[in-house]
């Protein structure tokens, strides 16, 4: 370990998507919980190989959208029937067909805001820095390599065993991942 740096994990680099899938299945079978894969393009089957559950974001989006519809109908009912009732031509005070456009707009607004907030929270996008940026791994991953990153915060993590697991799983290159201690400021 170097001065001023702590071990953040171990990175295994793969040359193709098939070896990444094999490595992801091996890491999942080994019982790791704190790990991730990075690819230059979407890899079909990676979610299943990693054992990821379905995202809660669609349910959150739909719930927020219906909350927006409810808020729109409640707001328009209050304004037209309770707060300032105006009878025009014998129409009812709560004429729901006239309220559909506003309800649709608030459905879209609430859904969009819920998606933005959910993505920020679930993807942990408030982090200012990642040790992957200093390690030259992301430069490789964004062009033509694939990476499996085992985090040192995992309860099963031991550097030598993690490196050996990635090497056995088919990663062509395995390297340690260090983090500078003073750069660990995050929002989320």
C-alpha positions as CSV (number, residue, x, y, z in Angstrom):
1,X,0.0,0.0,0.0
2,X,1.3,3.4,-0.9
3,X,1.6,6.5,1.2
4,X,-1.7,8.6,1.3
5,X,-3.7,6.0,-0.6
6,X,-5.9,3.2,0.6
7,X,-7.0,0.1,-1.3
8,X,-10.4,0.6,-2.8
9,X,-10.7,-2.7,-4.5
10,X,-9.4,-4.9,-7.3
11,X,-10.1,-4.5,-11.0
12,X,-10.2,-7.3,-13.5
13,X,-10.0,-6.3,-17.2
14,X,-11.5,-8.5,-19.9
15,X,-11.1,-8.4,-23.7
16,X,-14.6,-9.4,-24.7
17,X,-18.1,-9.5,-23.5
18,X,-18.2,-13.3,-23.1
19,X,-15.3,-13.4,-20.6
20,X,-17.0,-10.5,-18.8
21,X,-20.2,-12.5,-18.4
22,X,-18.2,-15.5,-17.1
23,X,-16.3,-13.3,-14.7
24,X,-19.6,-11.7,-13.4
25,X,-21.1,-15.1,-12.9
26,X,-18.0,-16.3,-11.0
27,X,-18.0,-13.2,-8.7
28,X,-21.7,-13.6,-8.0
29,X,-21.3,-17.3,-7.2
30,X,-18.4,-16.4,-4.9
31,X,-20.9,-14.4,-2.8
32,X,-19.6,-10.8,-3.3
33,X,-22.1,-8.0,-2.7
34,X,-20.1,-4.9,-3.4
35,X,-19.0,-5.1,-7.0
36,X,-19.8,-3.7,-10.4
37,X,-19.1,-4.2,-14.1
38,X,-18.2,-1.5,-16.6
39,X,-18.5,-1.9,-20.4
40,X,-18.1,0.3,-23.5
41,X,-21.5,-0.7,-24.7
42,X,-24.6,-2.5,-23.2
43,X,-24.0,-6.2,-22.9
44,X,-27.0,-8.5,-23.2
45,X,-27.3,-10.8,-20.2
46,X,-25.1,-8.9,-17.9
47,X,-27.9,-8.1,-15.5
48,X,-28.7,-11.8,-15.2
49,X,-25.0,-12.7,-14.8
50,X,-24.7,-10.1,-12.0
51,X,-27.9,-11.2,-10.4
52,X,-29.4,-7.7,-10.4
53,X,-33.0,-7.3,-9.4
54,X,-35.5,-5.3,-11.5
55,X,-35.2,-1.5,-11.0
56,X,-37.8,0.2,-8.8
57,X,-37.7,3.3,-11.0
58,X,-40.6,2.4,-13.3
59,X,-42.9,1.8,-10.3
60,X,-41.8,5.0,-8.7
61,X,-42.4,6.9,-12.0
62,X,-45.9,5.5,-12.4
63,X,-46.8,6.2,-8.8
64,X,-45.6,9.7,-9.0
65,X,-47.5,10.2,-12.3
66,X,-50.8,9.1,-10.7
67,X,-50.0,11.3,-7.7
68,X,-49.7,14.2,-10.2
69,X,-53.1,13.3,-11.7
70,X,-54.6,13.2,-8.2
71,X,-53.0,16.6,-7.4
72,X,-54.2,18.1,-10.6
73,X,-57.8,16.9,-10.2
74,X,-57.8,18.0,-6.5
75,X,-56.4,21.4,-7.4
76,X,-58.9,22.0,-10.2
77,X,-61.8,20.8,-8.2
78,X,-60.9,23.1,-5.3
79,X,-60.4,26.1,-7.6
80,X,-63.6,25.6,-9.6
81,X,-66.1,24.1,-7.1
82,X,-65.0,25.3,-3.7
83,X,-62.8,28.4,-3.8
84,X,-64.3,30.3,-6.6
85,X,-67.5,28.6,-8.0
86,X,-68.8,30.3,-11.2
87,X,-71.9,28.8,-12.8
88,X,-71.8,29.3,-16.5
89,X,-74.5,27.9,-18.8
90,X,-75.7,25.3,-16.4
91,X,-72.4,23.3,-16.5
92,X,-71.4,21.4,-13.4
93,X,-68.8,23.0,-11.2
94,X,-66.6,19.9,-11.5
95,X,-66.5,19.2,-15.2
96,X,-63.8,16.6,-15.5
97,X,-63.3,16.5,-19.3
98,X,-62.1,20.1,-19.1
99,X,-59.5,19.0,-16.5
100,X,-57.9,16.2,-18.5
101,X,-55.1,18.3,-20.2
102,X,-53.9,19.7,-16.9
103,X,-54.1,16.2,-15.3
104,X,-52.0,14.8,-18.2
105,X,-49.4,17.6,-17.8
106,X,-49.0,17.0,-14.1
107,X,-48.7,13.3,-14.7
108,X,-45.8,14.0,-17.0
109,X,-44.2,16.6,-14.7
110,X,-44.4,14.4,-11.5
111,X,-43.1,11.4,-13.4
112,X,-40.2,13.3,-14.9
113,X,-39.2,14.7,-11.5
114,X,-39.5,11.3,-9.8
115,X,-37.3,9.8,-12.5
116,X,-34.6,12.4,-12.1
117,X,-34.6,12.1,-8.3
118,X,-34.6,8.3,-8.4
119,X,-31.7,8.1,-10.9
120,X,-29.7,10.5,-8.7
121,X,-30.3,8.4,-5.6
122,X,-30.2,4.8,-7.0
123,X,-27.2,5.4,-9.3
124,X,-25.4,7.4,-6.6
125,X,-24.7,10.3,-9.0
126,X,-23.8,12.7,-6.2
127,X,-20.3,11.3,-5.9
128,X,-17.7,13.9,-7.1
129,X,-14.9,11.4,-7.5
130,X,-14.3,7.7,-8.1
131,X,-11.0,5.9,-7.7
132,X,-11.6,4.4,-11.2
133,X,-10.9,7.9,-12.7
134,X,-7.3,8.0,-11.3
135,X,-6.5,4.4,-12.3
136,X,-6.8,4.7,-16.1
137,X,-9.4,2.0,-16.1
138,X,-12.2,4.2,-17.4
139,X,-10.1,5.2,-20.4
140,X,-9.8,1.5,-21.3
141,X,-13.4,0.7,-20.6
142,X,-14.8,3.5,-22.7
143,X,-12.9,2.3,-25.7
144,X,-12.6,-1.4,-26.0
145,X,-12.2,-3.3,-22.7
146,X,-14.5,-4.6,-20.1
147,X,-14.0,-4.4,-16.3
148,X,-15.1,-6.1,-13.1
149,X,-14.5,-4.1,-10.0
150,X,-14.5,-5.8,-6.6
151,X,-14.9,-3.2,-3.8
152,X,-12.8,-3.5,-0.7
153,X,-15.8,-2.6,1.5
154,X,-17.3,-6.1,0.8
155,X,-17.3,-8.4,3.8
156,X,-15.6,-11.2,1.7
157,X,-12.9,-9.0,0.3
158,X,-9.2,-9.9,0.7
159,X,-6.9,-8.5,-2.0
160,X,-5.1,-11.7,-2.9
161,X,-8.2,-13.9,-3.0
162,X,-10.1,-11.3,-5.0
163,X,-7.3,-11.0,-7.5
164,X,-7.1,-14.8,-7.8
165,X,-10.8,-15.1,-8.3
166,X,-10.8,-12.6,-11.1
167,X,-7.8,-14.3,-12.7
168,X,-9.5,-17.7,-12.5
169,X,-12.7,-16.2,-13.9
170,X,-11.0,-15.2,-17.1
171,X,-9.9,-11.6,-16.6
172,X,-6.8,-11.1,-18.7
173,X,-5.4,-8.4,-16.5
174,X,-5.9,-7.9,-12.7
175,X,-4.8,-4.8,-10.9
176,X,-5.3,-3.1,-7.5
177,X,-7.5,0.0,-7.3
178,X,-6.3,2.7,-4.9
179,X,-8.2,5.7,-3.6
180,X,-6.7,9.0,-2.4
181,X,-7.9,9.6,1.2
182,X,-8.5,13.3,0.8
183,X,-10.8,12.9,-2.2
184,X,-13.6,10.9,-0.5
185,X,-16.2,13.6,-0.4
186,X,-19.6,12.5,-1.6
187,X,-23.1,13.8,-1.4
188,X,-24.9,10.5,-1.6
